[in-house]
Structures are given as C-alpha cells and as structure tokens.
Amino acid sequence: MSTPLDQERRLKRRRLSDSSQNNSDTSDYDSHENSDSDADPNSARAKDVQLSESEDDAPKLQFSFGTSPNRITKSTRTQRTQQPSVPTDVTFASLGVKPSLVASLDAMSIRKPTPVQIGCLPSIISGRDCIGNAKTGSGKTMAFAIPILQKLSEDPYGIYALVLTPTRELAFQISEQFVVLGGSLNLRTAVIVGGMDMMEQALELGRRPHVVVATPGRLVDHMDSNGDEWSLSRLKFLVLDEADRLLTDTFAEDLAKILSKTPKERQTCLFTATWTPAVENLANATPQPGKQKPFVYRMTDSVETVGTLKQHYLLVPSHVREPYLFYALCNPPESIAHMRVAPPEPPKPSRKPKKVNKAFRPPKVDEESVKQPPPTIIFVSKPRTAAYLAKLLQTLGIRATALHSRLKQRERLNSLNLFRSRVVPVLISTDVGARGLDIADVALVVNWDFPSAPEEYTHRVGRTARAGRNGMAISFVTERDEEKIHKVEARIGTSLTELSLPEDKVLEGLNAVSTAKRIANMELHDSEFGRREEIHAKKAAKLAN
C-alpha cells in the first residue's frame, strides 16, 4: 500500500463519504466499550513468576519450568531448533505412538503427522519439557494430546494432566479432542471455565478426572473454595496452550498460584503460534538443577501465515463499511464461492416453547432473496459491535450469530454450535474466538476492526486455510489503520493485496443497508445492551473513591 494514499483512493473515499452522508444513521455505538476479554485485567504478579524486559522494553511474564523461583535474565542468543524436513515415510508409529492411539487417529482421518508433530512427539514421549511454535491450524493440540494419552494408558489416575488455555471456547474444543482420541481408554475429562455452574464443576473435580482443561481464573476459584477435595500434587503433565497469551501480566497471579500447587517433577509443554519475547526468554533460560533444558521446536519460515491463505485489505471510510461488508458476503470471490453450503433441514416444530438464543434471531427479510455466504467469521474488537453486526446482517437476510463475553457461557457455546453445524454461515466474534478454535471449512475471515497487535491478526486469520485447505482473509482498513497494516505486514513477512469491489454495485444496496443500520441500532438501544455492566462499573468507581 502506497504512502501517502494516491489521488484515486482519496477521490473514492470522498465520493463514498458524500454518497452515504444522507443515509448513514450509525451512532458511535462502540466508542466507550471496553475490549472483549475473559481474563481479569487487574491480576497482579506473584511468586514463581518473573518479569524480564524485551528488546522494546515492554515487560513480559515468565515462569520457571520447576516450582521454585528462578530469575530469568535476558539472553543475547536465541535458541532455535530447525524444523526437520518432512520425509514421506514418517508415520505416527515410527514416531513412537502406540498402535491403539494410531488406530484412534486413523478413525479420526488423521493418518500423516504434521511437521510440528514430527518435531515434538518423540521428545515429549521421551519425557522432555517442550516449547512448540507453529502456525495456526498445524496440529499443535495433537502434539501434546497424543503423548499425554500414551503415558496415561500406562498408569491411569487422576488428576494426571492439566491443560491451561486463555479462553473458554478453546478449553471446550481441546476437551472434545481428548475425548475423541482417548475413547478407548474410558477417559474422564473436566472443563473448568467461567460462566458455568461452580457446584457441578466442583463435583467433576472431586471425581478425579484424568485430564482437566481450564482457564486459570476459574481453576484458582476452585482452589480457593474447595481445594482440599482435590489436588494437583500428582500431576504429570502441565500444558500451556496459547502460551504467548498466558505468559502476560493478565494471568500472572493465577498462573503463579497454580504452579505453586504442582510437583517439581511434572513435565511441562508450551505451545504457541506467535513467538514473543516472553516465550523467547523462557526458551533461553538456565534450567533448574536436575532439569534438562526444554526441547524447542520453532518454525523457521519467516511468513507466519500459511501459503494457502489469500490475504487482502479493503480501503474504505469507517462509516461506510456496512454496504461493503454486505456486498462482499453476498458476492464472495470465485475461489471461495463454491464453499457455500446448504443449511440443514430445520427441526420439526415442538409444542413446548423453546428458549431463544439472544445471540441469534431469525432474519427480518426472506432468506431466499439473499444469497447466503460461505462459512465466514467476522472479527470485531468490542461486544457491542458484535451484537450490532449480528442484528444488521439478520435484518438484511443473512443468517448470523454473535460470540462475545457479554453472552452467558451456554449462549456462547450455542452460537458456536450453530456455526459449526452450518445452521448459520456467519459468526461475528470478538477475540475470544480468535485463538485456537478449529472449525472445519471456514472459507473467509473478515477483520471488521483491524487488530491493534500483529499477533492478533495472525490468530484471527488462522481460523481459515487450516490443515492445508484454501481460505481468504479480508481486512477493512480505515483512515486510522494505515500504521497498523504496515506493522502486520512486517510481522507476518508478506504483503496484503488491495481488494477492489465495484463501487456502483456496492452503492446499489446502500438504502437497504442504511435501513438495516437504523433497525439494528434501535434494537440495541431498546435491549439496553451493556446497561448492567455500566451500572456495575459506576458502582465500582464509587467504591474505589
């Protein structure tokens, strides 16, 4: 992208701005909303956790692979383990995976190990700590799930393994993969995340599940309330998935408390798609006495995104993004248009009234008159924006559902299930859905709000073009985003190409979109979206004063 913007683009933006001036009713509906997160932003640092300065002087969290405090100093040398070339004759069996697990993998149609699995499986199976870095959609979950289940089959007891994740949805997904892979072992798992009934979770922990998948905050809640009824003292495996996110101040206090309850002899594995200074320092840290330095698998490709992903940007003024989004969804490029899928047959009507998912309402126009897009995830920065776009698209006849932290956990899972089952082709999500979620055949990722951090861009677009499939990412670039796009391009090692849409065709839908915008904003206002959170924030501010 040229800098400054060329005259043609300036004229285009001016024409669009002028043509939409009389039709645009969108208020600043998200200017005062906080970004979406499941974590407590006020978490403090604690023991077993240290801070070391990165090259840009930004503090990054560290923790030791053992249980005693270990000051990690800045290293001038980067430890790298070169990616092995992938021989065609490598199989799971040749990597040391037992026949029973090979059979389970075959039943899941997983027959050939990926590079990260080839690189990490032998070391983890042999008992070494591991730090794994690979692109999104490269099979990192199986790289730690297979060794855990293999070791568990030799001496099954609970709690044997703990997997920590930064988001609730990722925790459920990892648990599902453990259950499928460990079906022959009568595996017991427990998902311990916020938004669910604590009493039920306490009962699950009391049954000593083999594998616990948890978000740090909720697990610490259980440690504080009923920690005497279960223990991590015999834990054999600790896994930090999306480690770059977990090794930050946000999770510092909770992570420190969890680590203090685990044995020194545990085996620790960290996996991440983005290599951050925190992960770097941990890889280079001096191991504690008696501990071997962790095996480090780091991708050597300078391009962080996969080659089957086409990455574009769309340059539009911020207040006219809606008609461009509507046109792009209804008229996808030929390379992904064939990925449209017919929705499943609707269930037969029941006499019993059903609860309505607040994230999904039937569209207000005939769906038959609107071509449904291929499976698409639209990423936004704030919960209110997600709710607004869901209502907007539903009003325009596109089946859409929202995923954000203001929804109850069951509503969030319901939204994911609607999208996975293709009942709705469009999921509008905050960054709670950007990390780790593995949803097959996502054709398109749209960045409605351009991500502020380059690593978040990598995680967002990583929801498509997974496991060797093709995919496309379109990022809306507004007048405020020029610097961000340059940072992203520098980080991922490739340039985004400009996507041109026919302006006259886009503007044909401007009146319909403007009407839908008014309806969506009125519905949000009438529903008092976020009102409860605003009241709680004001009460907290008064108490603080």
N, C-alpha and C positions, 0 to 999 in steps of 0.2 A: 504494500500500500504506500503510495507516494505521500510525502510530507513536504509542504502543506497540501491539502486536498486540491485537486485540479478544478478548473473552472466549471467543467461539465458537471461534476458532482455537486458543486455549490449551487448551480442553477437547479439541479434536480431537487436538492433539499428545499430550496426556496419555493419551487413550484408545488412540491408536496405540502409544505407548510401552509402556503396560501390556499390550496385547494381544500385542505382539511380544516381550515380555521372556523368555518361556519358549521361544521359537522361534529367537531370534537367537543365532547362534554366531559371528558375524563378529568376528574379532580385529582389532586395529588394524593391518591388513595394510599400510598405506602411510604410517604416521606418520613413518618415518625415511627415506623415499625422497626423493631429490632430484628437482626438476622436470626435465622432459624437454627436452633441447636438443641440437642438432648442433654447437654452437659451443663453443670453448674459453673458459670463463668467466674465465680468468686472462690474457687478452690485454691488452697494455699499449698506451698511446697512443704515437704516433711522429710523424715529420715528415710534413708535408702534411696533418696532422690537428690541429684545434684544438678546444678546449672553450669554449663560451660558456654563460653562465648563463641559464636560462629564468626566467620570471616566478615560478616556485615554487622557484627556487634549485637545481633539480636539474640537474647537468651533462649536456649533450647534445653528442654528437660532431658536428663539422663538417669538411668538406673543401672545398678550393677547386676551381673548375672548371678551372683551369690546373694546372700541375705544381709551381710554386714556392710556398713557404709564403705564406699570406695570412691575416693576423689578421682574424677576423670579429668585429665588435663588435655589441653588442646594439642593435637598431633599435627605435625607438618607433613606427614606421609600418609597417603591414602592406601588402605589395604584393598586390593582388588583380586577377585578370583575370576579368571577369564571364563567366559561361557564355553562349554565344550561344544565342538561340532556335533551335530545330531546324526549318529550313524543310523542307517535304515534298519539295521537288525536289532536295535535296542528294544527290549520288551520289559514289562513290569517284572516278569520272572527273573530276567537277567540282572535287574537292579536289586534283587533280594526280597521281593514281595512274595508272600506265601501263596500257594495255589488257591486257597479258599478266598482270599481277597482278590486275586486275579480273576476268579470266576465272578465275583460280585461286580468288579469293574467291567467285565465283559457284558454282564447283564445290563449295565448302565450305558452300554455302547461306548465305553472308554477303553480302547484297545491299544493305543500307542501313547507312551508318555510324552509330555511336552518338555521343552528344554529346561524349565525350572524344576520339573520333577526329576529329570535325569540328573541335574546338578545337585539337588538337595536330598533326594531319597536315601542314597547309600550312607551319607554322613549322619542323617537323623536316625536311621535304623541302627547304625553302629553306636549311637548314644551321644553324639556330639551336639552341643548347642549350635544353633544355626541362625544366620540372618539372611533372609532371602529377598531379593529385589528383582521384580519382573513386571512387565507391562500388564495392564488390566486385561482380564479375560484369558490369562495364560495358564490357569490351573494351579494357582497357589494354594487354594484350600485343600485340594487332594494331596499336595506336597507335605502337609502336616497331618492330615486326617489318616492317611494310609499307615504311616509309622505308629501313630497312637493306637490304632485298632490292632495292628500286628503285635505290639508289645502287650496290649491289654488282653489279647487272646491267650497269652502265656500265663498270666496271673490276674484274672479279673477281680477287681474290687472297686469300691467307690469311696471317696472321690478320687479318680485316677488322673483325670486331665481337666484343666481349666483353660478355656479359650476366652480371652477378653476382646471386645470389639467396641468401637466408639458409638455405634448406632444400634437401635433396637431391631430394625428390619434385617440388618446383616446378621445379627445373632440368630434370628429365626431361620434364616437361609442356611447358615452353617450347620445348625442343628439338624435341619432336614437332610443335608448331605451326609452327616454322620449316621443318621437313622437308616438311610437307604444303603449306604456302604456296609454298615455293620448289622444288617438284618439277620444274618446267620449266627451272630454272636448273642442274640437276645439283648442287644444294647439298651441301656437305660440312659436317657439324656434329660437335662433340665435346662430350660431357658429362663434366665433370671434378668429381667429388664424392667424398667419403669413402665407405669401405665397399666400394669396387671395387678391382680389381687395378691397382696403380700402373704396372706394366710395360706393360700394354695401353693405359693412358691416355697414357703417355709416347710410345708408338708413334703414337697418334692425333694428338697434338700435333706430332710430327715430320712428319706428312703435311700440315701447314699447312691445317687446316680453315678454311672461310670464317667460320664462327660458332662461338665457344666459349661454352658456358653452364656456369658453375662456381659452386661455393661458395668463398668467399675462402680458407678454411683449406687446402683441398686444392690450390688453384691455387698458393698460396705454397709448399707442399711440393714441387711440381714445379719452381718457380723455384729453390729451394734445391738440388734434386738433379740436375736436367738442364736448367737454364735456358739453357745455351749452345746447345742443339739447336733452340730455337725462340725467337721474340721477339715482343714486343708493340710494337716500335718503329714499325711502320707502321699501327698501329691507327687506324681512322677513327671507330668508334662505341664508346662505353662506356655501358652501361645498368646502372643500379642498380634492380632490381625489388624491391618491398617496401622502399623506401629508408628508411622510418622505423625498421625493424629493423636495417638495415645501418649506419645512422648512429648507432651506440651504441658504448659502450666495448668491448663484446664483440668487435666486428670491427675495432677501431681499428688495431691493429698490422698485421694482414694487409691491410686496405684501404690503409693508407699505403704499404706495400711495393709493392702492385700499381700504385697511382697513380704511384709514382716511376719505373716502367718504361714508362709510356705517354707518347706525344708530347703536347706542349702544344697542337697543332693539332687534337686529337681533338674530336669532337662528343659531348657528354655529355647523357644523358637520365636523369632520376629519375622513378619512378612510385611512388605510394603511395595506399592507401585511407584512411590516417589522417594528418591534418596535425599534426605535432608541432613543438615549439619548435626542434628541430634543423633540420627542413625549412624552417620559417619564417625562421630566421636566414640560411640559405643563399639563400633567395629574395630576401632584402633586402640581401645582402652587396654591397659595391662590387666590380665586376668588375675583373680584372687589365687592365693596359694592353693595348690592342688587342683585347680581348674584349668582345663585346656582352653586356648583361645577359640572363640566360636568360628565355625566354618562360615565363610561369607560367599554368597552367590550374588553377584551383581551383574545386571545386564550391561553389556559393553556398547550396545547400539546407542548412538548419540540422539536418536529420534525416540522420544518417549511414547509416541502413539504408534499403533500398528499400521502396516502398509496397506491393509485392505480398507482403511478408513479414508474417505474423501472429506476434506475439511475446507469449509467456505465461510466467508463473512458476508453480511448483508448490511450495507451502509444506508441507514435511514434515520430521520429525526426521531427522537424518543416518543413524541406524542402521536406518531402515525405508524407505530409498529403493528397495531392490530390488523389493519387491512392486509399488510404484507404477510403476517402470520396466517391469516385465513386463506389467502391465495396459495401460499406455499403448502399448506396442509391439504387443500383440495386439489392441487396440481403438482404432486411430487415429481421430481426428476425421473426420467425413464429408468435409471439404474436401480431405483428402489420402488417404483410404482408397482412392479409385479409382486411385491411383498404384501400387498393388501390381502387381508383375509376376511372371509365372511364370518359374521358373528355367530355364535352358537344359537341353537333354537331356544327361544325364551321358554322358561318353565311354565307349566300349566298353572292357571290361577288357583289359588287356595282360598278356602273360606275364611281361614284365620288371618287376621291382619298382620302384616309384617312390619318390622321396624325399618324405617327408611334411613339409609346411609346419608348423613348430612353432606358428605363429600361428593355424592353423585345424585343428581336429579335428572329425570327424563327431559330431553330437549323440548323446546317450545315450538319447533317447526318440524315439518315432516322430514324424517331422516332420509327417505327415499329420494328427495330432491337434492340432497347433498352427497357428494362422493366422500366416503369415509377414507381417511388417510391410512397409510401403512402404520404398523406399530411405532409410536412416537413418544419420546419423553421430552417434555419442555421443562427446563430448569430455570427457576426464579430464585431471588435472594430472600424473599420475605413471605411469611404465611398468608398475609392479606393478598399479595399478588397472585399466589396460587389459587386462592378461593375466587378471586376476581376473574382470572382467565378461565377457570373451570365453568363458571356461570356464563361468561361471554361465549365460549365455544358451544356450550349446551344450548344457549339461545339461538345460535346460528345453525344448529342441527348436527353438530359434531359430538359424538359420544365421548365424554371426557370425565375424568375423576381427579381429585386432588390428593396430595400426600404432603403433610406438614405437621409440625409439632403441636399445633392447636387442636388437632383431632385427637379423640381418645384412641388408645392403642388398638382396640378392636376395629375402629373405623379405618385406621391406617392399614391394618392387615387386610381389611375388606377391600380397600382401594387397590392394594397390590394384587389381590386375588382377581378382582375384576379385570385388571390389566393383563395379568398372566394368562387368564382364560380367554382373552380376546373379546370379552363382553364389551369392553370399551377399548378403542385403539389408541387413545391419548391419555397419558399420565402427566399431570402438571405437578412438579415436585420441587421442594426446596432441597438443600444439600443433604438432608437426612437420607435421600435416596441416591446420592451420588457415589457412595463408597461401597464397593464390593458386591452390590446386588447383581445377580446373574440371571437375567431374564432373556430367554432364548428369542432370537429373531427380531430384536429391536432394530428397525430399519433406519430410524432418524433420531438424532438428538438435536434439540434446539436450545441455544442459550438465549433466553429472553433478556435476562440481565447478564451482561458479560462478567465472568467471575473476577473477583478482585485479586486473587492469587493464582499464579500459573499452575500450581499443583492441583488446584481445584478444577481447573479446565481439563487437565489430564484425566481426573477421576470422572468428571461428567461425561466427556466424550467416550470414555471407556465403557459406557453402558451399551454401545453398539459396536459392530465389527468384532464380535467376540468369537473365539475358537475358530479363527480362520474365515469367518463369514464376512461379507461385504457390509458396509454401512456408511452413513453420511452424517456429518455434523454441520449445522448452520448456526452461526453466532451473529446476533444483532449487534451492530456496532453503531453507537450513537455519537453525538458530538462530544461526549465526555469520555469516550473509551479508547481514544487513539493511543495513548501511552500504554494502556493495559494490553492491547493486542500486540504491540512490539515486545513486551515482556514475555508474553506467552510464546510468541514465535521464537524468541531467543532460547526459552526454556526447552521447548519440545524439539528444537532442531529442524524445523520445517516451516514453510510459509503457508499461510492461509490464502486461498484464492478468492477473489471477489465473485459473488453470485449476482447475476443480473436478472431481474424479473421484469416482465413487460409492464411498464408503468400504466399504460392505458387500461390493461386488463385488471390490474390491481385496483385502480380507482373505480372500476365498474361496481365493485362491492362496497364502496365507501359508505353509501347511505345505509345499507343493511347493517354494516359493522357499527356505524355510529348509533343506530337504534339499539343494537345489542349492548353497546357500552353503557348507554343510559339505563337499560334494564338491569344489567349486572351491578352497576353502582348503586341503584335504588335497592336492590335485593340485599346487598351487603349492608347498606345503611339500616334497612328495616330489621335485619337479623342481629344488629348491634355486634357485628364481628369484632372480637378483641376487647369488648367492653369490660368483661370480667378481669382480664389481665391489666387493663388500665387502672381499674379500681384498686387491685392488689398492689400495683406499683405505687400509686399515690399513698396508700396506707403505709407501705414500707418506707417511703420517703419521709412521712410524718414521724414514724417511729425512730428513724435514723437521726432526725433533728431533735 
